[in-house]
């Protein structure tokens, strides 16, 4: 009986750590030799901020967790040794009461911790660009935008979004980037970053760009499965090796994807190996990046995962650069 209770405690502890406490950071790892020097300088400034409050909150959460675990074990063992004696069994209530208090205190502290963590992320985003804002929730019409992008031919079953970064580019275009998680009716979902850019002119076509690893994945129905699209071979051999373009209008796609954009997209993928899709249609540019989650508040381990902050920095700058390059091509777009 005692060994059974020990096994139960170990299993419960593992499940709590794995699915509640353990941070689900991005599985995409960067070679920091490829990270821009500007990020290193920015990350140094970021670490100069006063994070004493969130570090104190982290210590409190760890303390409450340890107390709760000890009390849980104590409650189980006292219950085992006293369950035949109703009078002695009352002693098992002491660790149970302390456990309940520790859990309640933990929940209140964790709520405070998440607010402090949001403030930390906001500071980092502001360092990238003062015109950017961070919110730990989604933005209006996000699901609608995602469905209009038609990244694949799968019908959404669920759609969850959080951690939105939004702002106005120097060319005065609104854009949004957020973490999303989806499932589809065929059980193929997406977990990563989704972005929307709102232009001031209409692109009279639908153009999709897929990186090669996404193109070859059997988990997604892409490219050639869209009957209204055709494969467009671009005038850039390096680009064609790793990125594939499909469009409803060959001429319009070449107006959008000028040589500087092709070079930029190829160099980005060649340098960072981040799988992505970009869709140009109407007044919108939609993108999704296959990197799982960026910001997950967890008091276990390192609060400030450098890899994820680097990913955030690179992708935000990628989007800002694409917007800037698109603005230079706007004269070719017809309303």
Protein Blocks (a to p, Z undefined) as FASTA:
>chain_A
ZZmmmmmmmmmmmmmmmmmmpccddfbdcdfklpcfklmmmmmmmmmpccklmmmmmmmm
mmmmmmmmmmmmmmmmmmmmmmmpmklmmmmmmmmmmmmmmmmmmmmmmmmmmmmmmmmm
mmmmmmmpmkbccdfbdcehklmmmmmnomaacdcfbdcdehiaddddfkopacdddddd
dddfkopacdddddddddfbdcdbddddddfklmmpmkbcehjlmmkbccdddfbfklmm
mpccddfbfklmmmmmgfklmmmmmmmmmmnopacddddehjbdcddddebjfbdcdfeh
jfblfklmmmmmmmmmmmmmmmmmmmmmmmmpcZZ
